[in-house]
Amino acid sequence: MSTSTSTFNRADWQQGYTSLATESSYWIEQVEGELPQSLQGTLFRNGPGLLDRNGVPYGHPFDGDGMVVAVTFTGDRAHFQNRFVQTPGYLAEQRADKILYRGVFGTQKPGGWIGNCFDLRLKNIANTNVISQGDRLWALWEAARPYRLDPETLETLGEEDFNGMLAAGQTFTAHPKLDPITGSWWGFGVQPGPRSVITLYEITQTGTLQQHWQRRVPGFCFLHDFAFTPNYQVFLQNPVNFAPLPYLLGWRTAGECLELKPNTPSKFLIFDRQGDLVEIETDSCFVFHHANAYEEGGRLIVDSVCYADYPKLEPGTDYKQVNFDQVVPGKLYRFIFDVERRTVERQPLLLRSCEFPTVSPRSVGQPYRYAYLGMIAQEQGNAPLQVLVKLDTQTGSVESQSFAPRGFIGEPVFVPHPESTAEDHGWVLSLVFDAARGCSKVVILDARRFGEAPVAVVYLRHHVPYGLHGNFTHRRWR
Ligand SMILES: [Fe+2]
């Protein structure tokens, strides 16, 4: 059986969790291969840019301040820019040069439990995703409102209220779905509680926010993502229990108070266009991300990365020292629903540990064939993501591009060729941390020749800390 250190060196992997305190903007000099003339536009991605304050580490990488990266391709050149989202919490900690806020996942303020008890302020860190609509750009964090940015300069313009439609304290998911039919972004907000409130929103092509429905559902909801089809919005209600006392008393962060309830099924919440709900239970599992969903032959199909348990860090654990053998792996499954009969069948699609599932933006909510994911390099157990994968969901065949032992991959983003007719006619872009150089690079793969040498590799002058999600827009912001 393989061990978690067989495909990578821990010190290499840890390097990618170093803060990048500087902001820069430059044309990239070092390009290997040839940039495709037809690849024109901007890759926006978001993630924690700071992993520490004045040498004191945040307790979890998800707690780091959002730093948006824009890589613009002009057909023959590439330009890099990065900028922190200037939230009030970020600015206050910049001025103080120390941690002033508790993080949701693993960060406490200095001063032990006395320094943290009853401090329930949320610091919007705007670090999870970045989406664009026309000339608008938003950095997203699911427990608060989006932050509006200038797409050209990445300057922070302020917290977005969509002309008063999204009040202070309301939330907007970091995983909205761009509807390829209407051009709208569909998203949701959730107010968790003993009975949680879910609200469905649409950001139209003109940037207007519309609320479609609001429903109260029984039980606590930790909903990071949802799946979207023309007729359904699907949420997996993870069977988690939130016991807030240790959080209130300053002993633990909020995220550390979540636990998967033993022997409790997970529940799919399937809403139709009117907001009418059908609940269908399935075997216990925890889901952060859905790859895609679609309707076919009267069935509803949802593909999701499932964990057998909630993959949290034990309180006080240094995430850079995590024992990967004890981290539950994520596996891609297909759920096939007969909504009318309220039945579901589950089939495995990819059983090696994987995350960051994406599809062509033209296939969101539609019947599709290819999913792109990050995967571990070893066959079993768990490890950092080092392999980009193209999965044929019809045949089960996998094509891969490995960066092991010294490369660590980010989310794959599929960009359709402007004249594409086939689903996989386009490129897959990923930001890869190259520990051998101590720098990051943008790798461009021809999606139809996935396992072959990259079409081009764009070398940055520095590293970019491991990030979360992003999107490509064919509009060139340079
Ligand atoms: Fe996510």
Residues whose N, C-alpha, C, O or C-beta is under 5 A from the ligand:
A	BS01	LIG	none
